[in-house]
């Protein structure tokens, strides 16, 4: 197996969680912290949501990344058990 990359959906506290993970595991965020205000089409968001984390990635071990976002209710997301994470598995070959 080449890598396993979890993607976490948070209800608004992604930055707090990832600053904690960074302290515990070390490393730097790949590409920094990307906020919703940094993306085109964010004009319709309220100021609070514009400053929320759209994407953050922290390297974890050899070839793995822990990634996350704030799943905004204002964009129709509702965090429930089962939709609060995804896992991407990258393999070396189909065999």
HUKARA-V530853 format. One record per pair of residues at least 24 apart in sequence whose C-alpha atoms are under 10 Angstrom apart, sorted by the first residue. I is the first residue (numbers start at 0). J is the second residue. D is the distance in whole Angstrom. If there is no record, write none. Layout:
# HUKARA-V530853
i:I j:J d:D
i:I j:J d:D
This chain:
# HUKARA-V530853
i:0 j:88 d:8
i:0 j:89 d:7
i:0 j:90 d:5
i:0 j:91 d:6
i:0 j:92 d:9
i:1 j:61 d:9
i:1 j:62 d:7
i:1 j:63 d:9
i:1 j:88 d:8
i:1 j:89 d:5
i:1 j:90 d:5
i:1 j:91 d:6
i:1 j:92 d:9
i:2 j:60 d:10
i:2 j:61 d:8
i:2 j:62 d:6
i:2 j:63 d:5
i:2 j:64 d:8
i:2 j:87 d:8
i:2 j:88 d:6
i:2 j:89 d:5
i:2 j:90 d:7
i:2 j:91 d:9
i:3 j:59 d:10
i:3 j:62 d:8
i:3 j:63 d:6
i:3 j:64 d:8
i:3 j:65 d:9
i:3 j:86 d:7
i:3 j:87 d:6
i:3 j:88 d:5
i:3 j:89 d:6
i:3 j:90 d:9
i:4 j:56 d:10
i:4 j:58 d:9
i:4 j:59 d:9
i:4 j:62 d:9
i:4 j:63 d:6
i:4 j:64 d:5
i:4 j:65 d:6
i:4 j:66 d:7
i:4 j:85 d:8
i:4 j:86 d:6
i:4 j:87 d:5
i:4 j:88 d:6
i:4 j:89 d:8
i:5 j:56 d:10
i:5 j:63 d:9
i:5 j:64 d:7
i:5 j:65 d:5
i:5 j:66 d:6
i:5 j:67 d:8
i:5 j:84 d:7
i:5 j:85 d:6
i:5 j:86 d:4
i:5 j:87 d:6
i:5 j:88 d:9
i:6 j:54 d:10
i:6 j:55 d:9
i:6 j:56 d:9
i:6 j:64 d:9
i:6 j:65 d:6
i:6 j:66 d:5
i:6 j:67 d:5
i:6 j:68 d:8
i:6 j:83 d:8
i:6 j:84 d:5
i:6 j:85 d:5
i:6 j:86 d:6
i:6 j:87 d:8
i:7 j:54 d:10
i:7 j:55 d:10
i:7 j:65 d:8
i:7 j:66 d:6
i:7 j:67 d:4
i:7 j:68 d:7
i:7 j:69 d:9
i:7 j:70 d:9
i:7 j:82 d:9
i:7 j:83 d:6
i:7 j:84 d:4
i:7 j:85 d:7
i:7 j:86 d:9
i:8 j:53 d:10
i:8 j:54 d:10
i:8 j:66 d:9
i:8 j:67 d:6
i:8 j:68 d:5
i:8 j:69 d:6
i:8 j:70 d:6
i:8 j:71 d:9
i:8 j:76 d:10
i:8 j:77 d:10
i:8 j:78 d:7
i:8 j:79 d:10
i:8 j:82 d:8
i:8 j:83 d:5
i:8 j:84 d:6
i:8 j:85 d:8
i:9 j:52 d:9
i:9 j:67 d:7
i:9 j:68 d:6
i:9 j:69 d:5
i:9 j:70 d:6
i:9 j:71 d:9
i:9 j:77 d:10
i:9 j:78 d:7
i:9 j:83 d:7
i:9 j:84 d:9
i:10 j:51 d:10
i:10 j:68 d:9
i:10 j:69 d:6
i:10 j:70 d:6
i:10 j:71 d:7
i:10 j:72 d:8
i:10 j:76 d:9
i:10 j:77 d:8
i:10 j:78 d:6
i:10 j:79 d:10
i:10 j:83 d:9
i:11 j:47 d:10
i:11 j:48 d:9
i:11 j:51 d:7
i:11 j:52 d:8
i:11 j:68 d:8
i:11 j:69 d:5
i:11 j:70 d:7
i:11 j:71 d:7
i:11 j:72 d:9
i:12 j:51 d:8
i:12 j:52 d:9
i:12 j:68 d:9
i:12 j:69 d:7
i:12 j:70 d:10
i:13 j:51 d:8
i:13 j:52 d:6
i:13 j:53 d:9
i:13 j:54 d:9
i:13 j:55 d:8
i:13 j:66 d:10
i:13 j:67 d:7
i:13 j:68 d:6
i:13 j:69 d:6
i:13 j:70 d:9
i:14 j:51 d:8
i:14 j:52 d:7
i:14 j:53 d:10
i:14 j:54 d:10
i:14 j:55 d:8
i:14 j:67 d:9
i:14 j:68 d:9
i:14 j:69 d:9
i:16 j:67 d:10
i:17 j:55 d:8
i:17 j:56 d:9
i:17 j:57 d:8
i:17 j:65 d:9
i:17 j:66 d:9
i:17 j:67 d:8
i:18 j:57 d:10
i:20 j:57 d:8
i:20 j:59 d:10
i:20 j:65 d:9
i:21 j:57 d:7
i:21 j:58 d:9
i:21 j:59 d:10
i:24 j:57 d:9
i:24 j:58 d:9
i:24 j:59 d:8
i:24 j:60 d:9
i:25 j:57 d:9
i:25 j:58 d:9
i:25 j:59 d:9
i:26 j:57 d:7
i:26 j:58 d:7
i:26 j:59 d:8
i:26 j:60 d:10
i:27 j:56 d:9
i:27 j:57 d:6
i:27 j:58 d:7
i:28 j:55 d:7
i:28 j:56 d:5
i:28 j:57 d:5
i:28 j:58 d:7
i:28 j:64 d:10
i:28 j:65 d:10
i:28 j:66 d:9
i:29 j:54 d:10
i:29 j:55 d:7
i:29 j:56 d:5
i:29 j:57 d:6
i:29 j:58 d:7
i:29 j:64 d:9
i:29 j:66 d:10
i:30 j:54 d:9
i:30 j:55 d:8
i:30 j:56 d:8
i:30 j:57 d:9
i:31 j:55 d:7
i:31 j:56 d:8
i:31 j:57 d:9
i:32 j:56 d:8
i:32 j:68 d:10
i:33 j:68 d:9
i:34 j:68 d:9
i:34 j:69 d:9
i:35 j:68 d:10
i:35 j:69 d:9
i:35 j:71 d:10
i:43 j:73 d:10
i:43 j:74 d:10
i:44 j:71 d:10
i:44 j:73 d:7
i:44 j:74 d:8
i:45 j:73 d:9
i:48 j:72 d:9
i:48 j:73 d:8
i:48 j:74 d:10
i:62 j:89 d:10
i:63 j:87 d:10
i:63 j:88 d:10
i:63 j:89 d:10
